[in-house]
Amino acid sequence: MDMKRLIARVMMFVAGIVLSLGVWAQSDDSVSDVEIRGLIKKNMTEEQKAILEANRATNRKMREAFKATLTEEQKAILKNTELTGKEKRKAFRISLTEDQWGMIESQKAIRKTQREAFHATLTEEQKAMLKKARKKQRSKAASRKRNGGIGFLY
């Protein structure tokens, strides 16, 4: 009887630890990514929403213009399932022409200008929310990297 009671107590103790670790791992003093994005969008002014939509449209057009410059060889590299992501990027980057590199650099500069212009419209509260969201995203990415890319372990 004493041995059964001891085993039951040990099992309850272990179960309590396991459950508390699960709750602790899931409890984050911040809100989820979806909630943060929702709060950020909810707290945006109409002007900010219009700026974001205009930026998205511009970026979409820039992507389409870049894709139109791709050769069949470059498209084949991107579609090749035998290469790893790293190998694809390396082969693709080697295959880029001077004009394509110029487009990439130009688009990068445009996106930087867009970010700066949008950031200038944000309130301190909005900036804090974005900073928190970026920090959380980087933390998740680092966690995935530490876990060998296995997303469910973070």
N, C-alpha and C positions, 0 to 999 in steps of 0.2 A: 504494500500500500504506500509506504514512504517513497519507494523508488518510482512508482507511477506518479505520485504527486510531484516529485522532483523533476521528472521528465516533462510533465505538463507545464510546470513553471518555466523550465528552460525553453520549451517550445513557444510559450506565450511571450517570453522575453525576446526571443529571436524574431518572432512575428512582429512584435512591436517595433523592433529596430528596423526591420525590412520595410514596414509600412511607413515609418517616420522618414526613412531615407528617400522613399519614393515621393512623399509629399514635399520633403525638403528640396529634392532635385527639381521638382516641378514648380515650386513656389519661387516666384521672382517678384521682387518688389515693384517691378514695372509691369505694364500691360503688354499684351501680346503684340506681335508685329502687325497683324491685321487691325487691331484696335488702335495702334499708334498711327498707321496710315489713315485710318478713318478719322481719328481726331485731328490729324494734320489737315486733311482735306476739308473737314467740317469747319475748321477754324480759319480757312483761307478766305480772303476777300474775292469778290468777283473778278477784280483786276488780276489777282494772282492766278486764279483759275484760267483766265484768258491767256495770260503769259505762258503758263504751262502747256496749254493746248496748242498755242502757236509754236512753241518750241518743239513739241512732239511732231507737228506737221512738218516743220523745217527739217528735223532729224530724219523723218521718214523719207522725205524727198532726197536728202543727201545719201541715205542708204541705198535707195533705188538707183540714184545716179552712179554710185560706186559699183553696185551689182551689174549695171549695164556695161561697165568697162571690163568685166571679167572675161578672160579667154576660156575656151573649152578646157584647156589644160588645167587652169586654175579651178574651174568648176569641178573637174574630175578629182583634183586633190581634196577638195572640201567634201565630196561625196564618198571618198574612199573609206570603206569600213575596215580595211586591213590595217590602217594606221591608227596610232593612239592620238589623242587630242594634241599632245605635245609635238608629235611628229608632223601632224597636219599643219599646226601653226608654223613650225619651222619651214616646211616645204612651201607653204603658201607665202610666207614672208619673203623667201628667196625668189619666188616667182613674180613678185610685184615689180611693176615698171616704175620709172621715175615719176610719170604722171600720176600713177595710182598712189605713190608715196606722197606726192604733193597734195592730192585730194584728202588723204588721211590726215596729214598735218593741218590742212586748212579746216577740215571738219572738227578736228580736236580744238583748234583755236576758237571756232564758232561756238562749240559746246561750252568752252570755258567762259566765254563772254556771256552766254545765256545764263549759266550758273551764277555768275557774279551779279548780273542784272536782276535775276530773280531773288537772290540772297539779299540784295539791297532793299527789297520790298517787304522783307519779313520783320515781324516784331521780335522782341527779345524772347518772348514765350515760345513763338514758333521756332526760332533758332535753337532754343533749348530742346524742344521736342525732336527736331531733326537730328540734333547732336546725339540725343539719347538713342534714337532709332539707328543711326549709323554705328554707334558704339555697340549696340546689341547685335547688329548684323555682322560686324567684324568679329565679335566674340564667337558667334555661331560658326562663321567661316573658319576661324582658327581652331575651334573645337572639332569641326569636320575634318580638317587637315590632320589634326593630332590623331584622330580615330581612323585614319586611312581613307577618308572620303565616305565613310559609312554614316549617312545622315541621321539615322535613328538613334545613334549613341550620344547625341549632344543634348 
